[in-house]
Amino acid sequence: MKLKERYRETIAYFLKNDPEPETELEYKDPFELLVAVILSAQCTDKRVNMITPALIAAYPDAESMAGATPSEVFGFIKSCTYPNNKSKHLVGMAKMLMEKFGGKVPAEPDLLQQLPGVGRKTANVIASVVFKKPVMAVDTHVFRVAKRIGLADNAKTPLDVEIRLSENIPVDLIRHAHHWLILHGRYVCKARKPECIKCGLSEFCKYYLKTLKTKSSI
């Protein structure tokens, strides 16, 4: 199967089975999502959703969070991964929003990346989810799934995968594709034990065709 055909089949499957995918992080405005995505680094969305209600109640916007200390924020997020670093990032992020962006979350990925705690993936998530920008955020799920299916052969880095996906997915579907691949990696194409038996992509997935199907025929 040629690459273009594999992309076409993958997109067709997701359009049929999940035409309007959404993030599992709970938020009400761009600031809340930014906070949640920063907290989600190496932490489950479920845990983040448990943490954010009390945190946002105490610091509902950039101005209020900018006035907090990292130790105060730490008290709300201590059950997530790396709370010390994240509390510093959150306060630093809020301060920069106030000082440089008038308290508003910028829409452009390059501006978002100037904020403490915001790397390329986080910036692309915010730009894609909130501002509907055609940018592809690549986390560990997207990286793994794209390579397994065969959408990004020989890609070595998240940026390599981002470029391959962005070049081959229609612009109007890029922000959907981010969620498609994340959710597929979270619930079906799991890291340690992919559930290929229930996967609708197995007919053209390179991982399945080369690894599991080959073994079953021996």
Secondary structure, DSSP 8 states (H G I E B T S, - for coil): --HHHHHHHHHHHHHHH-SS---SS--SSHHHHHHHHHHTTTS-HHHHHHHHHHHHHH--SHHHHHTS-HHHHHHHHTTSSSHHHHHHHHHHHHHHHHHHHTT---SSHHHHTTSTT--HHHHHHHHHHTT--------HHHHHHHHHHTSSTT--SHHHHHHHHHHHS-GGGHHHHHHHHHHHHHHTS-SSS--GGG-TTTTT-HHIIIIIHHHHT-
